[in-house]
Amino acid sequence: MKRNLTSEYADLVASRSRLLIVLLLVFSALVGAGAIVGTTGEGQIGQAGIDSPEQAALDRIEATYETDDTAVAQVVVRDEGGDVLTRESLLESLRFQQELRENESVNATLRDGTGMVGIENVVANVAYAHEQSESSGSSAIANDSGNNTSVARQGQSSAPTLDQQITALESSTSEEVETYLSRILDPEASVPGNNPTQFLPTDYEPGTTNADARTTLVFQQSPSSSATTTESVNDAQLVISSYVEKRFDDAFVFGQGTIDAESSQAIGDTFIIITPVAIVLLLTVLTIAYRDLIDVLVSVFSVAVVLVWYAGIQGWLGIPSSSTLIAVPFLLIGLSIDYSLHIVMRYREAREGVLDTDDENVGRRNPATAMRLGVAGVVLALATAAFSTAVGFLSNYVSPLGSIQDFAILSGVGIVAIFVVFAALVPAVKLELERFFDRRGRDRHAPAVGVGSGRLNRVLSGTATVARRAPIVVIVLSLILASAGAYGATNIDTEFNQADFIPQDAPSWMESLPEPFAPGEYEVSENLAYLSDNFRQRGEGSEGQILIHGNVTAPALLTATDDVVRSTNSNKTIVVGSDGRAAIESPTSVLRAVASENQTVADSIAARDTDDDGLPDRDVAAVYDLVFGAAPEQASSVLYRAENGSYKSARLTIGVQGDASAQSVARDVRDISSAIEQNAPVRAVATGGPVITAVVQSALFETLVEGFAITLGVILALLIGMYWWRYRAPGLGVVTLAPVLIALAWLLGTMSVLDIPFNSETVVITSLAIGLGVDYSIHVSERFVDERPRHDSLAETLETALEGTGGALLGSAVTTAAGFGVLALALSPPLQRFGIVTGLSIAYAFIACVTVLPCLLVVRERVLTRVA
């Protein structure tokens, strides 16, 4: 029955080839139209959302608090071994701010009110207040017993304009600026408004009036809550960067705009450099494998048709693009090349008369007969591989994450498209071309790769000999390596770090390339590292938060938050300032800040402070009421007061290191929330951008790993069922899948050695190991089973199977591994990891299928013989 079905299908392809070509090309055009008419858009990993306490807490914070969702760019000015707090340096930054204000495109994106602020503004405000006080005959800098520096207190005029600040600082002498700095940077002083030390490095020595770096914060309107677009905000950051380069000798701008610009540039530079190499390499290997230009063109054409189907299906289904889908086109390309090689090589075997049939001396066959035999001999293997891998990938659709569901749909449908194209369109096109050249007397003798004499033939025959003579040795060695790989996988990094996606500086050999291949300079990774080591990173989603429920007016809460600020050390991901205190805004910090500006609040706290820690020990709600009256904006950023005047919750905002992994940040923020819960009668929930990222990534990782396991389970069940139905040999399904698992263990172990993380990004890419591994393995098993009845000895069966199918697999493996492995040279880290993992997965899948699988087949054959 099997032979009848395949033969009938092969007869249909050979006899109706032109009709098939027309129908499939028309259908391909209709499917591909989805890429134009359909909509894809941009999606994000985990876009479907994950219900979690962390997400619920963040939603409540955004709904009840005065959150600052502005975009923030940080301008860092450095002078290693020098001083950036001189009068001239501070004036330079004020003039820089003025330039930005005068630029319409930048000014349009700045936040209303305070658009830019740095220590230069704090010093200039003091200078301006000093001028005003001199003109009125009073002192602008009052030193109350050396413990309080008061500038522009409540009731005075509004803050000076930027022009007034520049004028005031220009009229001040260097000695006066030194005096202003010594007062505002006095550790015992309390300065209203912005804390000047937040603009200085974390290693700044408190009390000194010099520093080798400082930062200015540029606040831009949030695209999500204003008419400003993300593009205009990012473009403005690039304009700011150009001004910085012109005005300062050593300075940089860090923001999402600079990150996106360099990431885009890295991808562009990568493809300018690598695409020609990859194309030449791919075509060269295909040319060597096919040794025929027509077959190379047919293969390239068929891959293009599959990609048209992929883009069209994505468009028709409205599936958004996301990083989760990065592996799908490459999976389809790899499988397409593999299927193409099997079709072409099996046709060549039949054409040259070396494909075993009942008649061993048939000689050279005509194109139609050869195509019938070739398609009939390989279509079942293609169908089995396509069905198994497609259903396996579609099993990921049970995931609750939309991005993984999209991955499942596009992978599964794409594999079905590959089968249709290569089981129908390619044989039909190939047959018509062969008939065309045959009618014109073109002698096209091109033997299948690996068949006949030659070095490759000897290598493939050698693997068959080893499999026959020492199968146990090979199996044991492969299992030892797989065990080592599995052990290494237990130590593999599974954390998600956004810094790993930032482009690195190009290697020296690339910098010597001529234009247009010479890459640009990449400094954002180095700048992020410097910023994380020396300053607190600002911006939406860059801070941890803690939402506190319960008795938020309990004095113990103020004490607990004060304790964590003092006890959090610098070896964690929490930013610690030069004063040794963690960068945490809380009700405690707001109380102290407002008290420094408002005497009524200060007196109220002092009257309720029984242990001299500067915090009230009773009647906290009354103090909160005074704080809301004196500074409502500051108070509402850390406290939520209901309409009836009761306090429902509190919030902590925590500065974290920008280059730390999301999981590490989440652990440290949760440690702080746990410490607060242990020492106060409240419930504290860790949340914020990095924490939510950790939650989403962890859930995504777990879902992908579960999908990984489900895929393997489904494929195993399908293989067992199909081999039982067709050959009454269910054990053959286990044998066929075993090399795939061994190759996967090798891959994970190598990733551990190379320090490549196994996270939500690479776990998707490693699905290639399953897709290609199952495909390779099925082809070898099918060829072995198909050839076994035709040969008297096991040795002949192995040699025929490995020389024929093994040669096609080798051509496929070398082509795809070389073509996509070249991405290991990419400047973009995600592309680089993709190239490495893809190349390794293909290489290991091939090695396991031509070494381990034949040994397993031999052992199975011998066991069955003994049992019989």
Order of alpha helices (4+ residues) and beta strands (2+ residues): alpha-alpha-alpha-alpha-beta-alpha-alpha-beta-alpha-beta-beta-alpha-alpha-beta-alpha-beta-alpha-alpha-alpha-alpha-alpha-alpha-alpha-alpha-alpha-alpha-beta-alpha-beta-alpha-alpha-alpha-alpha-beta-beta-alpha-beta-alpha-alpha-alpha-alpha-alpha-alpha-alpha-alpha
